Amino acid sequence: MPRLLLGLFLLLNLAGCNSPGARIAAEARQALVGMRADDLQACAGIPTRTRHLSDGTDLFSYEQRNANVGGLHLNVPTLGEFAVGSSGSYCHALFRIAEDRVVGLNYTGDNDDVFGREGVCAPIVRGCLRYPEPARIPPPVVGRFDPAAAAGQASP
C-alpha cells in the first residue's frame, strides 16, 4: 500500500508539468504585459474591483470560484487524512495597470489545479490569450447625416 501511494504521488507530481490550466496562467504573466487596460477589459471582462494606489498605478481584480473541486479524500489510519487529485477552489487575479497598460499580473488564493500551479486562474486570462489583438473600433462619424440634404432638398 505505501508503494502504491508513493507511486501515485510521484505520478501526480510529474503530471503537474503538463497541466493546460497551469501553462495558460503562466503564459499570461508574460503575454499580457503591455496590453491596454481597455483591451484587457474587453477580453477578461469588467473587473470585480478596482483600486487606485498611491504610486499612481491601478489594480484590476478578477475572481474565479470553482464549485467542483473533485479529487479523492483518503483517511488512512496512523497517516491521517489527505486529498489526492483535488484542485483549488478560488483564484484572485490582480492586474497592475500603469499609464493605461498592464505592467504586472499576480495570482492569489487556493488556485492550484489537479496537475499544476495556478491552473484555477486559467479561465480569467484564457480569452485574452486567444484574442490578444485589440478590437477594431470604427472611425467616428464626422457630421450628421441629413437625408434631405443628400437628396438635394433643403432641410427644414
Secondary structure, 3 states (H helix, E strand, C coil): CHHHHHHHHHHHHHHHHHCHHHHHHHHHHHHCCCCEHHHHHHHHCCCCEEEECCCCCEEEEEEEECCCCCCEEEEECCCEEEEECCCCCEEEEEEEEECCEEEEEEEECCCCECCECCHHHHHHHHHHHHCCCCCCCCCCCCCCCCHHHHCCCCCC
